[in-house]
């Protein structure tokens, strides 16, 4: 538990630094801060895709494992379980694609303003 809290504080510290860097750039800060703001933008995009794919990845693993367990217990239901699992996996994968879209929006919308 202590490691999780420490990690969350570290993440909050990193994100607050990126926000400060972006705010100083928007307020007309010096040109030297642009590299800091750009680094914060890249870190934010990386975190968006990393955290955004963590949940669907875990969910897909659990769904596939549960479907295989259900097929092993009742082989007659394997067709229904397989089709339901495929639909569920597709919906979970769409969440990961949304995270990718958010990361790309961060990169392409704001990186051009900072460079």
N, C-alpha and C positions, 0 to 999 in steps of 0.2 A: 504494500500500500504506500509505503514511504517513497518507493521508486516512481510510482505513478504520479504522486503529487509533485515530486521533484521534476519529472518530465513535463507536467502541465505548466509549472512555473517557468521552466526553460522555454517552452513553446510560447507562452504569453510574453516573455521578455523579447523573444525574436520578433514576434508579430508586432509588438508595440514599437520596436525600433524601426521596422519597415513602414509603419504608419506615420511615424514622426518624419522619416526621410521623405515620404511622398507628400506630406503636408508642407514641409519646407520648400519643396520644389514648386508646389502649386502657389505658394505665397511669394514666389520670385526669389528663391534662394540663389546662392552662388552656383556656378557651373560645376564645381567640384562635387557637389552633392548628388549629381545626376547618376554617377556610378553606384552610389549607395542606394538610391531609389531603384535603379535598375536591378541591383542584386536583391533587394527586398521584393521586387516584382517577380523575379525568377523563383525565389524561395516560396513566395505565396502560391505561384502556379504549381510548383512541385508539391507543396502540401495539399493543394486542392485535389490534384489527381491522386496523390498517395493515400490521403484519408478517404477520398471519395470512392476509391476502389477497394478499400479494406473491408467495408461492410458487405458489399456484394460478393466478394471473394469468399468470405467466411460463410455467407448464406448459401452460395452455390455448393460449397463443399458439404455443408450439413444437409442440403436438399438431396444431393446425389447419394450421400450415405444413407439417408433415411429411405429413399426410394429403393436402393439395393437391398436394404434390410427387409423392406416390405415385400419385395419380389422373392427373397429367399424364404420368407415365412409362408407366402401364398403365391406360388408360381402362376396360378390361373389369372391373377390380377395384373400380371406384368405389363400387358398392353395398355391398360388404363393408367397404371402408375407411370409408365414411360412417357405417354403423351402429356399427362399432367405435369410431370417433372420438366419436360422440354419447354412447355409454356412458361412455367415458373422460372426456369433458368433464363429464358429470353427476356422476361420482365426484369429480372435482377441485372442482367447485362445492360439493359437500357439505362439503369441507374449509373453504372460505371461510364457509359457513353455521355450521360449528362455531366458527369464530373470532368470528363475530357473536354467537353464543349466549354465549360466554365473556365478551365485552365487556358484554353486557346483564346477565349475572349479576353482574359486578363493579359495574355501575351500580346495579342495583335492590337487591341484597343489602346493599351496604355504604354507599350514599349515604344511605339512610334512617337509619342509625345515626349518621351524621356531622352531619346537618342538625338 
